Amino acid sequence: MHDVVILVIKALAGGTLVVVFALISQGLEPKRFAGLFSAAPAVALAGLTVTLLDKGAHDAHQSSAGMIAGAAAMAVYATAVIPLLRRARPGVAAIAALGVWTAAAAVVAVPLLAG
């Protein structure tokens, strides 16, 4: 029963936050950012809320550190993949940039999780 309650809370929190972020994103330009700003932050906040309530602050800290590391690494990936795409085939460039993403995520995550 506990798992069902957690699932319902995640669904309600996620859905509510998607709507809130979608309403906020309606004021932004260009409109192509609306999906990005409605889905990703809402799902992250809903997941963190449920983790905090269900498992406590330590697990929520670990989840948020992972999210921060992943976001920072994604920015590094995007920066690295553009020049790689100019020099190599898309599959090769994506795999090479994935290595960059992994290294960047580790550099950010290790200090955050060590504390």
N, CA, C and O atoms as a GROMACS GRO file, in nm:
protein
  460
    1MET      N    1   0.083  -0.121   0.000
    1MET     CA    2   0.000   0.000   0.000
    1MET      C    3   0.086   0.126   0.000
    1MET      O    4   0.052   0.225  -0.064
    2HIS      N    5   0.198   0.122   0.071
    2HIS     CA    6   0.287   0.237   0.080
    2HIS      C    7   0.335   0.280  -0.058
    2HIS      O    8   0.339   0.400  -0.086
    3ASP      N    9   0.370   0.186  -0.143
    3ASP     CA   10   0.418   0.219  -0.278
    3ASP      C   11   0.310   0.286  -0.362
    3ASP      O   12   0.339   0.374  -0.442
    4VAL      N   13   0.186   0.245  -0.344
    4VAL     CA   14   0.075   0.306  -0.418
    4VAL      C   15   0.055   0.451  -0.375
    4VAL      O   16   0.030   0.537  -0.459
    5VAL      N   17   0.065   0.477  -0.246
    5VAL     CA   18   0.049   0.613  -0.195
    5VAL      C   19   0.160   0.703  -0.250
    5VAL      O   20   0.134   0.816  -0.292
    6ILE      N   21   0.283   0.653  -0.250
    6ILE     CA   22   0.396   0.730  -0.304
    6ILE      C   23   0.375   0.757  -0.451
    6ILE      O   24   0.401   0.868  -0.498
    7LEU      N   25   0.328   0.659  -0.525
    7LEU     CA   26   0.301   0.677  -0.668
    7LEU      C   27   0.194   0.783  -0.692
    7LEU      O   28   0.208   0.865  -0.782
    8VAL      N   29   0.090   0.782  -0.612
    8VAL     CA   30  -0.017   0.882  -0.626
    8VAL      C   31   0.036   1.022  -0.593
    8VAL      O   32   0.005   1.119  -0.662
    9ILE      N   33   0.117   1.032  -0.488
    9ILE     CA   34   0.175   1.163  -0.451
    9ILE      C   35   0.265   1.213  -0.562
    9ILE      O   36   0.261   1.332  -0.596
   10LYS      N   37   0.347   1.125  -0.619
   10LYS     CA   38   0.435   1.165  -0.730
   10LYS      C   39   0.353   1.215  -0.848
   10LYS      O   40   0.386   1.316  -0.909
   11ALA      N   41   0.246   1.143  -0.882
   11ALA     CA   42   0.163   1.182  -0.995
   11ALA      C   43   0.097   1.317  -0.972
   11ALA      O   44   0.097   1.403  -1.060
   12LEU      N   45   0.042   1.336  -0.854
   12LEU     CA   46  -0.024   1.464  -0.823
   12LEU      C   47   0.075   1.579  -0.818
   12LEU      O   48   0.050   1.686  -0.874
   13ALA      N   49   0.188   1.558  -0.752
   13ALA     CA   50   0.289   1.664  -0.743
   13ALA      C   51   0.346   1.695  -0.881
   13ALA      O   52   0.359   1.812  -0.918
   14GLY      N   53   0.379   1.593  -0.956
   14GLY     CA   54   0.435   1.614  -1.090
   14GLY      C   55   0.337   1.684  -1.181
   14GLY      O   56   0.374   1.779  -1.250
   15GLY      N   57   0.213   1.638  -1.182
   15GLY     CA   58   0.111   1.701  -1.268
   15GLY      C   59   0.085   1.845  -1.231
   15GLY      O   60   0.074   1.931  -1.318
   16THR      N   61   0.075   1.872  -1.102
   16THR     CA   62   0.052   2.009  -1.056
   16THR      C   63   0.168   2.099  -1.094
   16THR      O   64   0.147   2.211  -1.142
   17LEU      N   65   0.289   2.052  -1.072
   17LEU     CA   66   0.405   2.135  -1.104
   17LEU      C   67   0.424   2.153  -1.255
   17LEU      O   68   0.472   2.258  -1.298
   18VAL      N   69   0.389   2.054  -1.335
   18VAL     CA   70   0.395   2.071  -1.481
   18VAL      C   71   0.301   2.183  -1.523
   18VAL      O   72   0.337   2.268  -1.605
   19VAL      N   73   0.180   2.185  -1.466
   19VAL     CA   74   0.085   2.290  -1.500
   19VAL      C   75   0.138   2.427  -1.456
   19VAL      O   76   0.129   2.524  -1.531
   20VAL      N   77   0.193   2.435  -1.335
   20VAL     CA   78   0.246   2.563  -1.285
   20VAL      C   79   0.359   2.614  -1.375
   20VAL      O   80   0.359   2.730  -1.414
   21PHE      N   81   0.454   2.526  -1.407
   21PHE     CA   82   0.565   2.568  -1.492
   21PHE      C   83   0.518   2.598  -1.634
   21PHE      O   84   0.575   2.686  -1.700
   22ALA      N   85   0.417   2.528  -1.684
   22ALA     CA   86   0.364   2.557  -1.816
   22ALA      C   87   0.300   2.696  -1.819
   22ALA      O   88   0.315   2.770  -1.916
   23LEU      N   89   0.230   2.731  -1.713
   23LEU     CA   90   0.171   2.865  -1.705
   23LEU      C   91   0.279   2.973  -1.700
   23LEU      O   92   0.266   3.077  -1.764
   24ILE      N   93   0.384   2.948  -1.624
   24ILE     CA   94   0.495   3.043  -1.617
   24ILE      C   95   0.561   3.057  -1.753
   24ILE      O   96   0.595   3.168  -1.796
   25SER      N   97   0.581   2.945  -1.822
   25SER     CA   98   0.652   2.948  -1.950
   25SER      C   99   0.571   3.016  -2.060
   25SER      O  100   0.627   3.053  -2.163
   26GLN      N  101   0.442   3.032  -2.041
   26GLN     CA  102   0.360   3.100  -2.142
   26GLN      C  103   0.404   3.246  -2.160
   26GLN      O  104   0.384   3.305  -2.266
   27GLY      N  105   0.464   3.301  -2.058
   27GLY     CA  106   0.511   3.439  -2.066
   27GLY      C  107   0.650   3.452  -2.127
   27GLY      O  108   0.697   3.564  -2.150
   28LEU      N  109   0.716   3.341  -2.154
   28LEU     CA  110   0.852   3.344  -2.207
   28LEU      C  111   0.854   3.344  -2.360
   28LEU      O  112   0.762   3.293  -2.424
   29GLU      N  113   0.956   3.400  -2.414
   29GLU     CA  114   0.980   3.396  -2.559
   29GLU      C  115   1.117   3.336  -2.582
   29GLU      O  116   1.206   3.365  -2.502
   30PRO      N  117   1.142   3.258  -2.680
   30PRO     CA  118   1.049   3.200  -2.777
   30PRO      C  119   0.969   3.086  -2.715
   30PRO      O  120   1.008   3.030  -2.612
   31LYS      N  121   0.859   3.054  -2.776
   31LYS     CA  122   0.766   2.954  -2.724
   31LYS      C  123   0.825   2.813  -2.726
   31LYS      O  124   0.774   2.726  -2.655
   32ARG      N  125   0.928   2.788  -2.804
   32ARG     CA  126   0.984   2.653  -2.811
   32ARG      C  127   1.047   2.611  -2.677
   32ARG      O  128   1.074   2.492  -2.657
   33PHE      N  129   1.071   2.705  -2.587
   33PHE     CA  130   1.124   2.672  -2.456
   33PHE      C  131   1.015   2.628  -2.358
   33PHE      O  132   1.046   2.581  -2.248
   34ALA      N  133   0.890   2.641  -2.396
   34ALA     CA  134   0.781   2.612  -2.304
   34ALA      C  135   0.786   2.467  -2.254
   34ALA      O  136   0.767   2.444  -2.135
   35GLY      N  137   0.810   2.371  -2.340
   35GLY     CA  138   0.816   2.231  -2.298
   35GLY      C  139   0.932   2.205  -2.204
   35GLY      O  140   0.917   2.132  -2.106
   36LEU      N  141   1.045   2.263  -2.234
   36LEU     CA  142   1.164   2.244  -2.150
   36LEU      C  143   1.139   2.298  -2.010
   36LEU      O  144   1.172   2.234  -1.910
   37PHE      N  145   1.080   2.417  -2.002
   37PHE     CA  146   1.060   2.479  -1.873
   37PHE      C  147   0.939   2.424  -1.798
   37PHE      O  148   0.924   2.451  -1.679
   38SER      N  149   0.854   2.350  -1.865
   38SER     CA  150   0.740   2.294  -1.793
   38SER      C  151   0.768   2.153  -1.743
   38SER      O  152   0.726   2.118  -1.632
   39ALA      N  153   0.838   2.073  -1.819
   39ALA     CA  154   0.855   1.933  -1.780
   39ALA      C  155   0.972   1.911  -1.685
   39ALA      O  156   0.952   1.857  -1.576
   40ALA      N  157   1.091   1.950  -1.723
   40ALA     CA  158   1.210   1.915  -1.645
   40ALA      C  159   1.208   1.968  -1.502
   40ALA      O  160   1.229   1.890  -1.409
   41PRO      N  161   1.184   2.097  -1.479
   41PRO     CA  162   1.184   2.144  -1.340
   41PRO      C  163   1.070   2.083  -1.258
   41PRO      O  164   1.087   2.055  -1.140
   42ALA      N  165   0.957   2.062  -1.320
   42ALA     CA  166   0.843   2.007  -1.248
   42ALA      C  167   0.870   1.864  -1.203
   42ALA      O  168   0.842   1.829  -1.088
   43VAL      N  169   0.923   1.783  -1.290
   43VAL     CA  170   0.953   1.645  -1.255
   43VAL      C  171   1.062   1.640  -1.148
   43VAL      O  172   1.054   1.560  -1.055
   44ALA      N  173   1.163   1.725  -1.161
   44ALA     CA  174   1.271   1.727  -1.062
   44ALA      C  175   1.218   1.768  -0.925
   44ALA      O  176   1.250   1.705  -0.824
   45LEU      N  177   1.139   1.874  -0.920
   45LEU     CA  178   1.086   1.919  -0.791
   45LEU      C  179   0.990   1.818  -0.731
   45LEU      O  180   0.991   1.797  -0.609
   46ALA      N  181   0.907   1.757  -0.814
   46ALA     CA  182   0.815   1.655  -0.762
   46ALA      C  183   0.892   1.536  -0.706
   46ALA      O  184   0.860   1.485  -0.599
   47GLY      N  185   0.994   1.493  -0.779
   47GLY     CA  186   1.075   1.381  -0.731
   47GLY      C  187   1.146   1.414  -0.602
   47GLY      O  188   1.152   1.331  -0.511
   48LEU      N  189   1.202   1.534  -0.594
   48LEU     CA  190   1.270   1.574  -0.471
   48LEU      C  191   1.174   1.585  -0.352
   48LEU      O  192   1.207   1.548  -0.240
   49THR      N  193   1.056   1.636  -0.378
   49THR     CA  194   0.955   1.649  -0.272
   49THR      C  195   0.918   1.513  -0.216
   49THR      O  196   0.915   1.493  -0.095
   50VAL      N  197   0.890   1.420  -0.306
   50VAL     CA  198   0.852   1.286  -0.261
   50VAL      C  199   0.969   1.217  -0.190
   50VAL      O  200   0.949   1.150  -0.089
   51THR      N  201   1.089   1.233  -0.244
   51THR     CA  202   1.207   1.173  -0.180
   51THR      C  203   1.227   1.230  -0.040
   51THR      O  204   1.256   1.157   0.054
   52LEU      N  205   1.213   1.360  -0.027
   52LEU     CA  206   1.229   1.425   0.104
   52LEU      C  207   1.125   1.373   0.203
   52LEU      O  208   1.159   1.342   0.317
   53LEU      N  209   1.001   1.364   0.160
   53LEU     CA  210   0.895   1.320   0.250
   53LEU      C  211   0.904   1.171   0.283
   53LEU      O  212   0.875   1.130   0.395
   54ASP      N  213   0.946   1.091   0.185
   54ASP     CA  214   0.946   0.946   0.203
   54ASP      C  215   1.076   0.894   0.264
   54ASP      O  216   1.073   0.806   0.350
   55LYS      N  217   1.190   0.948   0.219
   55LYS     CA  218   1.318   0.889   0.258
   55LYS      C  219   1.406   0.981   0.342
   55LYS      O  220   1.503   0.935   0.402
   56GLY      N  221   1.373   1.109   0.348
   56GLY     CA  222   1.448   1.200   0.434
   56GLY      C  223   1.545   1.290   0.360
   56GLY      O  224   1.562   1.281   0.238
   57ALA      N  225   1.607   1.376   0.438
   57ALA     CA  226   1.693   1.481   0.383
   57ALA      C  227   1.820   1.426   0.318
   57ALA      O  228   1.866   1.480   0.218
   58HIS      N  229   1.876   1.318   0.373
   58HIS     CA  230   2.000   1.264   0.316
   58HIS      C  231   1.978   1.215   0.173
   58HIS      O  232   2.057   1.246   0.085
   59ASP      N  233   1.872   1.138   0.151
   59ASP     CA  234   1.844   1.090   0.016
   59ASP      C  235   1.806   1.204  -0.078
   59ASP      O  236   1.842   1.202  -0.196
   60ALA      N  237   1.734   1.304  -0.027
   60ALA     CA  238   1.700   1.421  -0.110
   60ALA      C  239   1.826   1.497  -0.148
   60ALA      O  240   1.836   1.547  -0.260
   61HIS      N  241   1.921   1.507  -0.056
   61HIS     CA  242   2.049   1.573  -0.086
   61HIS      C  243   2.122   1.499  -0.196
   61HIS      O  244   2.174   1.562  -0.288
   62GLN      N  245   2.127   1.367  -0.188
   62GLN     CA  246   2.194   1.289  -0.291
   62GLN      C  247   2.125   1.304  -0.427
   62GLN      O  248   2.192   1.316  -0.530
   63SER      N  249   1.994   1.304  -0.426
   63SER     CA  250   1.921   1.322  -0.552
   63SER      C  251   1.946   1.460  -0.612
   63SER      O  252   1.967   1.473  -0.733
   64SER      N  253   1.943   1.562  -0.528
   64SER     CA  254   1.965   1.697  -0.580
   64SER      C  255   2.109   1.715  -0.629
   64SER      O  256   2.132   1.786  -0.727
   65ALA      N  257   2.205   1.654  -0.561
   65ALA     CA  258   2.344   1.661  -0.607
   65ALA      C  259   2.357   1.594  -0.744
   65ALA      O  260   2.429   1.645  -0.831
   66GLY      N  261   2.290   1.483  -0.762
   66GLY     CA  262   2.291   1.417  -0.893
   66GLY      C  263   2.228   1.502  -1.001
   66GLY      O  264   2.276   1.504  -1.115
   67MET      N  265   2.121   1.570  -0.968
   67MET     CA  266   2.056   1.659  -1.065
   67MET      C  267   2.146   1.776  -1.103
   67MET      O  268   2.154   1.813  -1.220
   68ILE      N  269   2.212   1.833  -1.005
   68ILE     CA  270   2.304   1.944  -1.032
   68ILE      C  271   2.419   1.898  -1.119
   68ILE      O  272   2.456   1.965  -1.216
   69ALA      N  273   2.477   1.783  -1.086
   69ALA     CA  274   2.588   1.729  -1.165
   69ALA      C  275   2.543   1.698  -1.307
   69ALA      O  276   2.614   1.728  -1.403
   70GLY      N  277   2.426   1.639  -1.322
   70GLY     CA  278   2.374   1.607  -1.455
   70GLY      C  279   2.347   1.731  -1.538
   70GLY      O  280   2.376   1.732  -1.658
   71ALA      N  281   2.293   1.833  -1.477
   71ALA     CA  282   2.264   1.958  -1.550
   71ALA      C  283   2.393   2.027  -1.593
   71ALA      O  284   2.404   2.073  -1.707
   72ALA      N  285   2.489   2.035  -1.502
   72ALA     CA  286   2.617   2.097  -1.538
   72ALA      C  287   2.686   2.018  -1.648
   72ALA      O  288   2.742   2.076  -1.741
   73ALA      N  289   2.684   1.887  -1.637
   73ALA     CA  290   2.747   1.802  -1.738
   73ALA      C  291   2.676   1.814  -1.873
   73ALA      O  292   2.740   1.805  -1.978
   74MET      N  293   2.546   1.834  -1.871
   74MET     CA  294   2.472   1.850  -1.997
   74MET      C  295   2.515   1.978  -2.068
   74MET      O  296   2.525   1.980  -2.191
   75ALA      N  297   2.540   2.084  -1.993
   75ALA     CA  298   2.588   2.208  -2.054
   75ALA      C  299   2.727   2.186  -2.115
   75ALA      O  300   2.756   2.236  -2.224
   76VAL      N  301   2.812   2.112  -2.044
   76VAL     CA  302   2.945   2.081  -2.098
   76VAL      C  303   2.933   1.993  -2.222
   76VAL      O  304   3.004   2.014  -2.320
   77TYR      N  305   2.844   1.896  -2.218
   77TYR     CA  306   2.819   1.808  -2.333
   77TYR      C  307   2.778   1.890  -2.456
   77TYR      O  308   2.832   1.872  -2.565
   78ALA      N  309   2.682   1.980  -2.436
   78ALA     CA  310   2.634   2.062  -2.548
   78ALA      C  311   2.745   2.148  -2.606
   78ALA      O  312   2.753   2.168  -2.727
   79THR      N  313   2.830   2.200  -2.519
   79THR     CA  314   2.942   2.281  -2.563
   79THR      C  315   3.044   2.197  -2.640
   79THR      O  316   3.102   2.243  -2.738
   80ALA      N  317   3.066   2.074  -2.596
   80ALA     CA  318   3.166   1.987  -2.658
   80ALA      C  319   3.117   1.924  -2.788
   80ALA      O  320   3.196   1.903  -2.880
   81VAL      N  321   2.989   1.893  -2.796
   81VAL     CA  322   2.940   1.817  -2.911
   81VAL      C  323   2.936   1.900  -3.039
   81VAL      O  324   2.950   1.845  -3.148
   82ILE      N  325   2.919   2.030  -3.028
   82ILE     CA  326   2.910   2.114  -3.148
   82ILE      C  327   3.039   2.109  -3.230
   82ILE      O  328   3.032   2.082  -3.349
   83PRO      N  329   3.156   2.134  -3.171
   83PRO     CA  330   3.277   2.123  -3.252
   83PRO      C  331   3.305   1.979  -3.296
   83PRO      O  332   3.361   1.957  -3.404
   84LEU      N  333   3.267   1.882  -3.214
   84LEU     CA  334   3.287   1.743  -3.253
   84LEU      C  335   3.202   1.706  -3.375
   84LEU      O  336   3.246   1.629  -3.461
   85LEU      N  337   3.082   1.760  -3.382
   85LEU     CA  338   2.995   1.733  -3.498
   85LEU      C  339   3.052   1.791  -3.627
   85LEU      O  340   3.025   1.740  -3.736
   86ARG      N  341   3.130   1.895  -3.615
   86ARG     CA  342   3.192   1.955  -3.734
   86ARG      C  343   3.308   1.871  -3.786
   86ARG      O  344   3.346   1.882  -3.902
   87ARG      N  345   3.363   1.786  -3.699
   87ARG     CA  346   3.481   1.708  -3.737
   87ARG      C  347   3.454   1.560  -3.758
   87ARG      O  348   3.532   1.492  -3.824
   88ALA      N  349   3.344   1.508  -3.703
   88ALA     CA  350   3.320   1.363  -3.708
   88ALA      C  351   3.173   1.335  -3.740
   88ALA      O  352   3.089   1.424  -3.740
   89ARG      N  353   3.146   1.208  -3.769
   89ARG     CA  354   3.008   1.166  -3.793
   89ARG      C  355   2.927   1.183  -3.665
   89ARG      O  356   2.983   1.183  -3.555
   90PRO      N  357   2.797   1.198  -3.678
   90PRO     CA  358   2.714   1.224  -3.558
   90PRO      C  359   2.727   1.117  -3.449
   90PRO      O  360   2.735   1.152  -3.331
   91GLY      N  361   2.729   0.991  -3.486
   91GLY     CA  362   2.741   0.886  -3.384
   91GLY      C  363   2.872   0.892  -3.309
   91GLY      O  364   2.875   0.877  -3.187
   92VAL      N  365   2.979   0.914  -3.381
   92VAL     CA  366   3.112   0.925  -3.319
   92VAL      C  367   3.118   1.048  -3.228
   92VAL      O  368   3.169   1.042  -3.116
   93ALA      N  369   3.065   1.159  -3.278
   93ALA     CA  370   3.066   1.283  -3.199
   93ALA      C  371   2.984   1.268  -3.071
   93ALA      O  372   3.025   1.314  -2.965
   94ALA      N  373   2.868   1.203  -3.082
   94ALA     CA  374   2.783   1.184  -2.965
   94ALA      C  375   2.850   1.096  -2.860
   94ALA      O  376   2.844   1.124  -2.741
   95ILE      N  377   2.914   0.989  -2.905
   95ILE     CA  378   2.982   0.900  -2.811
   95ILE      C  379   3.101   0.970  -2.746
   95ILE      O  380   3.123   0.956  -2.625
   96ALA      N  381   3.177   1.044  -2.824
   96ALA     CA  382   3.290   1.118  -2.768
   96ALA      C  383   3.242   1.222  -2.666
   96ALA      O  384   3.301   1.236  -2.559
   97ALA      N  385   3.136   1.293  -2.700
   97ALA     CA  386   3.083   1.394  -2.608
   97ALA      C  387   3.022   1.330  -2.484
   97ALA      O  388   3.019   1.391  -2.377
   98LEU      N  389   2.974   1.207  -2.496
   98LEU     CA  390   2.923   1.136  -2.379
   98LEU      C  391   3.034   1.111  -2.278
   98LEU      O  392   3.012   1.116  -2.157
   99GLY      N  393   3.154   1.084  -2.329
   99GLY     CA  394   3.269   1.072  -2.239
   99GLY      C  395   3.297   1.203  -2.166
   99GLY      O  396   3.330   1.203  -2.048
  100VAL      N  397   3.282   1.314  -2.238
  100VAL     CA  398   3.299   1.446  -2.177
  100VAL      C  399   3.191   1.467  -2.070
  100VAL      O  400   3.220   1.520  -1.963
  101TRP      N  401   3.068   1.427  -2.101
  101TRP     CA  402   2.958   1.440  -2.006
  101TRP      C  403   2.988   1.360  -1.879
  101TRP      O  404   2.970   1.411  -1.768
  102THR      N  405   3.035   1.239  -1.895
  102THR     CA  406   3.064   1.153  -1.780
  102THR      C  407   3.172   1.215  -1.692
  102THR      O  408   3.160   1.218  -1.569
  103ALA      N  409   3.276   1.264  -1.754
  103ALA     CA  410   3.384   1.327  -1.677
  103ALA      C  411   3.335   1.452  -1.605
  103ALA      O  412   3.367   1.473  -1.488
  104ALA      N  413   3.259   1.535  -1.674
  104ALA     CA  414   3.207   1.657  -1.612
  104ALA      C  415   3.112   1.625  -1.497
  104ALA      O  416   3.117   1.690  -1.392
  105ALA      N  417   3.026   1.526  -1.514
  105ALA     CA  418   2.934   1.488  -1.408
  105ALA      C  419   3.010   1.439  -1.285
  105ALA      O  420   2.974   1.470  -1.172
  106ALA      N  421   3.117   1.362  -1.308
  106ALA     CA  422   3.197   1.312  -1.196
  106ALA      C  423   3.266   1.426  -1.123
  106ALA      O  424   3.272   1.428  -1.000
  107VAL      N  425   3.319   1.521  -1.199
  107VAL     CA  426   3.390   1.635  -1.138
  107VAL      C  427   3.295   1.715  -1.049
  107VAL      O  428   3.334   1.763  -0.943
  108VAL      N  429   3.170   1.730  -1.091
  108VAL     CA  430   3.074   1.806  -1.012
  108VAL      C  431   3.016   1.722  -0.898
  108VAL      O  432   3.002   1.771  -0.786
  109ALA      N  433   2.984   1.598  -0.925
  109ALA     CA  434   2.913   1.514  -0.827
  109ALA      C  435   3.001   1.472  -0.710
  109ALA      O  436   2.954   1.470  -0.596
  110VAL      N  437   3.125   1.439  -0.735
  110VAL     CA  438   3.210   1.387  -0.628
  110VAL      C  439   3.221   1.484  -0.510
  110VAL      O  440   3.200   1.442  -0.396
  111PRO      N  441   3.252   1.612  -0.533
  111PRO     CA  442   3.258   1.702  -0.416
  111PRO      C  443   3.120   1.723  -0.348
  111PRO      O  444   3.113   1.739  -0.226
  112LEU      N  445   3.014   1.723  -0.427
  112LEU     CA  446   2.881   1.743  -0.369
  112LEU      C  447   2.839   1.625  -0.281
  112LEU      O  448   2.774   1.643  -0.178
  113LEU      N  449   2.875   1.506  -0.323
  113LEU     CA  450   2.834   1.388  -0.250
  113LEU      C  451   2.931   1.351  -0.136
  113LEU      O  452   2.896   1.273  -0.047
  114ALA      N  453   3.050   1.408  -0.140
  114ALA     CA  454   3.149   1.377  -0.037
  114ALA      C  455   3.114   1.444   0.097
  114ALA      O  456   3.152   1.395   0.203
  115GLY      N  457   3.041   1.555   0.089
  115GLY     CA  458   3.012   1.630   0.211
  115GLY      C  459   2.905   1.578   0.295
  115GLY      O  460   2.875   1.635   0.400
   0.00000   0.00000   0.00000
